[in-house]
Amino acid sequence: MTMTFKPGRFYQCCRCRESKDWHYFNDGQMYWNYWCIRCQKSPTGSLPIRQTEEHRRGT
């Protein structure tokens, strides 16, 4: 089962544990383990990269 993120809601990233608005996540992730766009682009085994406007999904 995949997750569809809804506008107006906040979600918690399963990697960095930060609560973020829906546009910081990509649709189609499994509901039990979803990562924000920033954590998806970060190398495994290191801290997440710094958040920029590049890590937002277009609305």
C-alpha positions as a Markdown table, in Angstrom:
| # | Residue | x | y | z |
|---|---|---|---|---|
| 1 | Met | 0.0 | 0.0 | 0.0 |
| 2 | Thr | 1.4 | 3.4 | -1.0 |
| 3 | Met | 1.0 | 6.8 | 0.7 |
| 4 | Thr | -0.7 | 9.8 | -1.0 |
| 5 | Phe | 0.2 | 13.0 | 0.7 |
| 6 | Lys | -2.7 | 15.5 | 1.1 |
| 7 | Pro | -2.4 | 19.3 | 1.1 |
| 8 | Gly | -2.9 | 21.0 | 4.4 |
| 9 | Arg | -1.4 | 18.2 | 6.5 |
| 10 | Phe | 1.9 | 17.7 | 8.2 |
| 11 | Tyr | 3.8 | 14.4 | 8.1 |
| 12 | Gln | 6.9 | 13.2 | 10.0 |
| 13 | Cys | 9.8 | 11.9 | 8.0 |
| 14 | Cys | 10.9 | 8.5 | 9.2 |
| 15 | Arg | 14.6 | 9.3 | 8.7 |
| 16 | Cys | 15.2 | 12.8 | 10.1 |
| 17 | Arg | 12.0 | 12.8 | 12.3 |
| 18 | Glu | 11.1 | 16.3 | 11.3 |
| 19 | Ser | 7.4 | 17.2 | 10.8 |
| 20 | Lys | 7.0 | 18.9 | 7.4 |
| 21 | Asp | 4.3 | 20.0 | 5.1 |
| 22 | Trp | 3.0 | 17.7 | 2.4 |
| 23 | His | 5.1 | 19.3 | -0.4 |
| 24 | Tyr | 8.4 | 18.1 | 1.1 |
| 25 | Phe | 7.4 | 14.4 | 0.3 |
| 26 | Asn | 7.1 | 12.5 | -3.0 |
| 27 | Asp | 3.9 | 10.5 | -3.5 |
| 28 | Gly | 4.0 | 6.8 | -4.0 |
| 29 | Gln | 6.1 | 5.8 | -0.9 |
| 30 | Met | 5.2 | 2.9 | 1.3 |
| 31 | Tyr | 3.1 | 4.1 | 4.2 |
| 32 | Trp | 5.2 | 2.4 | 6.9 |
| 33 | Asn | 8.5 | 4.1 | 5.8 |
| 34 | Tyr | 8.4 | 7.4 | 4.0 |
| 35 | Trp | 11.2 | 9.9 | 3.7 |
| 36 | Cys | 11.2 | 13.6 | 2.8 |
| 37 | Ile | 12.8 | 14.6 | -0.5 |
| 38 | Arg | 15.9 | 15.9 | 1.3 |
| 39 | Cys | 16.5 | 12.5 | 3.0 |
| 40 | Gln | 15.9 | 10.7 | -0.2 |
| 41 | Lys | 18.7 | 12.7 | -1.9 |
| 42 | Ser | 21.1 | 12.3 | 1.0 |
| 43 | Pro | 23.8 | 9.5 | 0.9 |
| 44 | Thr | 23.1 | 6.5 | 3.1 |
| 45 | Gly | 25.2 | 6.5 | 6.3 |
| 46 | Ser | 25.5 | 10.2 | 6.6 |
| 47 | Leu | 23.5 | 13.0 | 8.0 |
| 48 | Pro | 20.8 | 14.5 | 5.8 |
| 49 | Ile | 22.0 | 17.4 | 3.6 |
| 50 | Arg | 20.9 | 21.0 | 4.2 |
| 51 | Gln | 17.3 | 21.8 | 3.3 |
| 52 | Thr | 16.9 | 24.1 | 0.3 |
| 53 | Glu | 14.1 | 25.1 | -2.0 |
| 54 | Glu | 15.2 | 22.3 | -4.4 |
| 55 | His | 13.8 | 19.8 | -1.9 |
| 56 | Arg | 10.2 | 20.9 | -2.4 |
| 57 | Arg | 7.7 | 19.2 | -4.7 |
| 58 | Gly | 6.1 | 21.5 | -7.3 |
| 59 | Thr | 2.5 | 22.5 | -6.3 |
